[in-house]
Amino acid sequence: MRVSSIKSNQFSEKTYNADRVGWLAGEVMRHKRLYYSGKPEIADIDYDRLEDELRNFAPNHPVLSAVGAINIESGNAKVTHDPAMLSLDKTYDVKDLQKWATGHEVMGTLKVDGTSMSLIYKNSRFTLAKTRGNGREGEDVTAKLKWVSDAIPELNGTGDFEVRGELYCGESSFVKLADEMESLGLERPSSPRNIVAGILGRKVHGELARYFNFFAFDVIGLNGFKTEMEKTHWLAERGFRMPEPRLLKTSTDIEQYLAHVRQLIEEDEVGCDGAVFSYNDLSLHEEMGVTAHHPRFKISFKWQGETARSKIARIDWATSRLGIVTPVAVIEPVELSGATITNITLHNAAHVRGYNLKPGDFIELVRSGEVIPKFLSVVTATPGRADLPETCPSCGSTLVADDVRIKCLNHTACPAQQSGAILNWIKAVSIDDLSDKRLQSMMDMKLVSTIPDLYTLSVDDLLTLPSTKEKMAQKLFENIQRTKSAPMAMFLNGLGIEGAGQTTWEKLLEVFPTLERLRAAAKDDIAAVDGFAERSAGQIVDGLKRSGHLIDKLLGVGVTPVLPDTHSDGPRPLDGMIFVITGALSRPRKEVEDSIKRAGGRLGSSVSKTTSVLVTNETDSTSSKMVKAKSLGVEIWSEETLMGRMI
């Protein structure tokens, strides 16, 4: 549809804004086309500004309800969507988000930066893959999706249904894909997001889609679900990757989830640019309905930001407490969000290699709120190849590389790792008045080289520090000694294990309530805890093993972490038992889960040897959870049996 063919009576606007509205409509449509053909010219936030300005002048303009791209030429057959794959309403204001959520449980998921997809299953077999397209008509990309390992070819059971989700390219996959495309004589891709749309639109080289992954976030066409979370459980049980779904009950829950998402944006290799929230109760979805553009029961949240352009002067590399050597671009000074920016994060080695970043490149950067400014894209590249360091900038050790990062393995003698680990401990257990500068003085004077050394310091030792008098030395000593009895979750967080924060440990301590039980837990045991994936479980188990000597030394110098409250108000009927639920229930799953918790039980997401009971009303089911429960000898209770045991 050409913008010039839109009739003026289709929307209302002030006469003196007519030229501006016409220009905005044309720009919005042009950038839609460029985005969905994999060749965007502007950043998302700049596109959002165009759309928001058009909406302000002409809220009913038909361009605003045009979802996705229109008439993209790729050679793929057109296929319809039923129901339509609508866009999402969005907000940049946390207060607006909380107001929208007030009075309702909501489910939060990552807003993955990729291409929305629909996978059609007939009799539980994958038969068709469709892009979102304009929301009502997409393109048949089945042949390409068959290369994607997450497009599961056959699922347990029977039935016709649709799985919707996001196709994306992770950081490490992007590096490999970019290298292969270059070897094939193709243009090197500009970003992980753009290359997904680009490969889907190609008539050849469909096999390159093997570098993509698929996050599922919805299933359509099956009955029996009462909540969004039940849908995610169903999808996860069948092996689909999930975009970090989480049930959120309060405003605090939403704020904590947004903090988690922001951390992932900064650190994770999966590109995401915000979060999506939907009312958990599916009956509200039917009640509220949809507009021509978006569902009323769902909203996306993004951090508002500003972009600017500058030139890279040099790239500095620094070693973190975990031994990861990370890059920072020193750029020509530029004003952004009221600040003068001279440094921006480049995330990791894969980012530098994938985008072929080097001094002299003219780049675009973004800053959202108080977030560290970060790289968006290369505007103009200088000739040559990205240069990655081969030795640690802190200790000179030879570096090793994985798909995404380069690391220094000299964990015990690398100064940057030692000081970083101690600083992490100081912040985690809250040792007041012990600043970075004071710690550096301690290390320079050989008073401290490891975390346990902090607890062997005397007041006399502290008096030797520069500008430290008796009153401050005594205060520092008391502050350090006070943390010998830090809560267990703070103690564990202080170990600095990759992929685990304090809330991680708090959740694990609900299932493994002592340090001994937690240290003895296997990867499968932790993966069975609700909300823990196999990857994070592996990181935690490996991290605890590597930290074994440190834990023993801390205990040896008198550190005695305090265990969480074990409910001294008497035993409860399900104390010490771990439950996994599968299949439809007579009550909302959340009610059943809350009942289990009140009775002292814990919840797991998958069956393992630590599972006490599998709860299901489908006793003849052949689901993977049922098969595994029977093979491990796990008890199987009906919902009625469970309720009876809690009396």
C-alpha positions, -999 to 999 in steps of 0.1 A, spaced: 0 0 0 14 34 -10 13 61 17 0 86 -10 -31 65 -16 -43 69 20 -75 90 20 -77 120 43 -110 109 57 -94 78 72 -79 98 101 -82 132 117 -55 158 121 -50 196 124 -46 213 90 -14 230 99 1 196 107 -8 180 74 26 183 58 43 170 90 19 141 93 24 131 56 62 131 60 60 111 93 37 85 77 60 81 48 91 78 70 74 52 93 64 31 64 98 34 48 116 23 79 92 -5 85 102 -19 50 139 -14 56 137 -31 91 118 -62 79 141 -66 49 171 -67 72 185 -33 62 175 -7 89 189 28 86 180 41 121 180 27 157 148 14 172 145 43 196 147 68 167 120 48 149 99 49 180 101 86 182 88 89 146 59 67 154 51 84 187 51 118 170 28 106 143 5 91 169 4 124 188 -7 143 156 -29 116 141 -37 88 166 -59 69 141 -36 71 111 -38 37 93 1 35 91 1 30 129 -20 -1 127 1 -16 99 20 -44 117 53 -55 103 64 -50 67 44 -48 35 52 -63 2 87 -74 10 101 -92 -21 119 -124 -10 105 -151 -32 87 -168 -2 50 -178 -6 25 -157 14 5 -173 41 -22 -159 64 -23 -158 103 -53 -168 122 -55 -151 147 -34 -121 135 1 -117 149 -4 -82 163 22 -57 174 25 -46 211 16 -14 229 47 -1 246 58 22 274 91 37 286 77 47 321 79 22 350 50 40 367 28 36 336 37 -1 335 28 -6 372 -5 13 367 -13 -11 338 -5 -41 360 -23 -29 392 -46 -55 406 -34 -84 383 -8 -111 384 14 -106 353 39 -127 335 71 -111 324 93 -124 295 124 -110 277 117 -88 246 141 -106 224 156 -87 195 148 -109 165 121 -119 141 86 -130 153 77 -165 140 48 -189 139 53 -227 139 23 -248 128 20 -283 141 -5 -308 126 -10 -339 147 19 -327 168 43 -327 138 60 -294 126 46 -287 91 48 -249 85 68 -219 96 56 -183 90 71 -149 95 49 -123 111 50 -101 80 22 -75 83 6 -93 111 -22 -108 90 -1 -123 62 35 -136 66 59 -156 45 64 -194 43 99 -200 56 95 -237 65 125 -249 46 148 -225 64 133 -232 99 140 -269 94 177 -259 99 169 -245 133 174 -270 161 148 -254 183 120 -259 157 112 -293 173 100 -316 145 77 -338 165 61 -334 200 45 -359 223 8 -364 220 -17 -355 193 -34 -323 182 -32 -294 158 -18 -262 173 5 -232 167 36 -222 186 46 -185 184 79 -171 194 110 -151 183 138 -163 160 171 -148 170 209 -150 165 230 -151 197 264 -134 200 286 -165 195 265 -178 166 267 -144 150 305 -145 149 305 -179 133 278 -169 108 296 -137 99 328 -156 92 309 -182 71 291 -156 50 324 -138 43 339 -171 32 310 -176 8 316 -142 -7 286 -127 9 285 -93 25 294 -94 62 262 -89 83 259 -57 103 241 -71 135 226 -103 149 191 -89 147 193 -78 111 208 -110 98 178 -131 109 154 -111 86 181 -111 59 186 -149 58 149 -155 60 144 -133 29 171 -149 8 163 -173 -20 196 -192 -15 218 -202 15 189 -211 37 212 -235 55 227 -205 73 196 -205 94 212 -232 114 230 -205 134 196 -192 147 177 -201 179 140 -200 187 123 -187 219 87 -199 223 63 -176 242 28 -187 232 8 -218 221 -25 -214 203 -52 -239 195 -51 -261 226 -78 -260 253 -74 -264 291 -50 -236 299 -61 -211 325 -30 -190 328 0 -178 307 23 -196 331 6 -229 324 13 -223 287 50 -217 294 51 -249 315 36 -269 287 61 -254 262 91 -260 285 80 -296 291 82 -303 254 117 -289 250 112 -253 238 136 -226 249 118 -200 270 125 -162 272 129 -161 310 92 -162 319 85 -151 355 52 -147 374 51 -112 390 25 -104 417 36 -70 430 51 -37 419 83 -48 436 84 -80 416 81 -60 384 109 -37 394 132 -66 404 124 -84 371 133 -52 351 166 -50 370 172 -86 360 164 -79 323 186 -48 324 215 -70 336 209 -95 308 209 -66 283 243 -56 295 258 -91 300 240 -119 281 247 -130 246 210 -131 236 201 -97 223 170 -82 240 159 -46 243 133 -47 271 106 -69 285 70 -80 276 43 -83 302 9 -100 299 -19 -106 323 -15 -141 337 -52 -149 338 -63 -160 303 -100 -151 310 -89 -115 311 -74 -119 276 -109 -128 262 -126 -101 283 -102 -72 272 -98 -82 235 -75 -64 210 -73 -33 189 -64 -33 152 -28 -28 163 -22 -46 197 -38 -68 224 -50 -48 254 -38 -75 278 -2 -73 269 24 -45 268 61 -41 262 86 -20 282 117 -5 269 142 20 283 141 53 266 174 64 252 193 88 230 218 80 202 248 97 190 278 91 166 315 92 172 348 78 162 367 50 181 401 64 191 413 31 207 400 -1 223 412 -8 259 410 -43 274 406 -51 312 405 -83 332 375 -88 355 374 -107 388 362 -138 368 392 -136 345 371 -124 315 390 -98 294 365 -72 283 368 -44 258 359 -7 262 361 17 233 377 51 240 359 75 216 361 111 206 340 130 232 303 133 223 273 148 242 246 122 250 217 124 275 232 154 292 266 139 297 299 140 278 307 104 267 343 93 262 340 55 268 315 29 258 312 -8 265 318 -33 237 305 -62 258 330 -90 249 355 -103 224 328 -118 202 312 -84 198 345 -69 187 352 -97 163 316 -100 150 313 -63 142 350 -61 132 355 -31 155 388 -12 154 402 23 159 390 47 133 356 32 129 327 57 130 300 42 152 265 48 166 260 46 204 231 47 228 226 57 264 193 48 282 187 66 315 218 60 337 229 28 319 265 27 307 266 40 271 269 11 246 277 5 210 248 1 185 263 -2 150 291 7 127 283 37 105 316 38 85 343 12 89 381 17 84 400 -10 65 415 -40 83 406 -66 108 397 -64 145 427 -69 168 421 -91 199 447 -93 228 467 -126 232 479 -120 268 462 -108 299 466 -70 304 469 -75 341 493 -104 346 506 -112 311 494 -148 310 484 -163 277 446 -159 271 422 -187 260 391 -181 240 356 -196 238 329 -187 214 321 -154 230 349 -143 254 386 -144 260 398 -154 295 428 -153 318 431 -187 336 457 -174 361 430 -172 388 453 -173 418 480 -148 408 463 -123 384 462 -90 403 430 -78 386 412 -111 394 424 -110 431 413 -74 437 381 -79 418 372 -109 439 379 -92 472 359 -61 461 330 -83 451 331 -99 486 332 -65 503 301 -53 484 282 -86 488 286 -88 526 285 -50 531 318 -42 548 313 -5 554 341 21 550 363 -4 531 367 15 498 385 5 466 413 28 475 418 13 510 417 -22 496 444 -13 470 466 1 498 461 -32 518 471 -52 487 501 -30 479 513 -34 515 509 -72 514 483 -71 542 457 -88 520 459 -110 489 427 -132 494 393 -128 509 400 -148 541 430 -124 548 405 -97 556 395 -116 588 431 -120 600 437 -82 601 442 -66 635 436 -30 645 474 -25 644 475 -37 608 448 -13 598 467 16 615 495 12 590 472 22 561 477 57 548 456 84 565 440 59 589 439 69 626 429 48 656 392 56 655 389 46 618 411 16 623 389 3 651 358 10 631 371 -9 601 381 -38 623 346 -40 638 329 -36 604 350 -66 590 344 -88 620 306 -81 620 304 -97 585 316 -131 599 279 -138 606 265 -126 573 233 -143 560 240 -174 540 228 -159 507 251 -129 511 280 -153 519 273 -173 488 269 -142 467 303 -130 479 320 -160 464 314 -144 430 302 -174 411 293 -167 375 257 -166 367 244 -164 403 233 -133 423 218 -130 458 183 -138 447 196 -169 430 211 -181 463 180 -172 483 159 -194 460 183 -223 461 184 -221 499 147 -228 500 154 -262 484 189 -269 498 187 -251 533 223 -258 544 257 -251 530 265 -289 530 234 -298 510 240 -271 485 277 -281 480 266 -317 475 239 -309 449 244 -321 414 236 -302 382 204 -322 377 193 -314 412 196 -276 407 181 -277 372 150 -293 387 144 -262 409 117 -240 393 133 -212 373 168 -228 368 180 -238 333 206 -265 327 233 -239 318 229 -219 350 227 -251 371 261 -262 356 276 -228 363 265 -230 399 278 -265 405 311 -259 388 315 -226 407 308 -241 441 334 -268 433 360 -242 423 352 -222 454 356 -252 477 390 -242 490 379 -205 495 348 -217 514 369 -239 537 394 -211 544 366 -187 552 351 -211 576 385 -217 590 390 -180 599 357 -179 618 332 -169 592 299 -186 602 271 -177 577 237 -175 592 211 -200 577 177 -187 567 148 -190 590 136 -226 591 101 -219 604 104 -227 641 66 -226 645 64 -264 641 65 -290 614 43 -288 583 29 -317 564 50 -313 533 83 -302 549 114 -314 530 94 -326 499 100 -314 464 70 -314 440 67 -312 402 33 -305 386 24 -316 351 -9 -314 331 -41 -296 337 -55 -291 372 -90 -284 385 -78 -252 401 -54 -225 388 -18 -239 389 -7 -209 410 -32 -217 437 -19 -253 439 17 -241 440 9 -217 468 -8 -244 488 23 -266 485 45 -238 497 23 -230 527 24 -267 537 63 -266 536 68 -282 502 92 -269 475 86 -267 437 107 -280 409 103 -275 371 116 -309 360 118 -344 374 151 -356 389 163 -379 416 156 -352 442 119 -350 432 97 -364 459 63 -364 441 50 -358 406 15 -343 408 -8 -350 378 -45 -357 371 -35 -375 339 -23 -408 354 -22 -425 320 0 -397 305 31 -406 284 46 -372 289 84 -370 294 79 -360 331 57 -391 337 81 -414 320 111 -400 340 92 -401 373 84 -438 368 119 -447 358 133 -430 390 106 -444 412 92 -410 421 58 -411 438 28 -400 416 -1 -382 433 -33 -369 419 -44 -334 428 -70 -350 452 -43 -370 469 -21 -339 473 -49 -319 489 -56 -347 513 -20 -349 524 -20 -312 532 -48 -314 558 
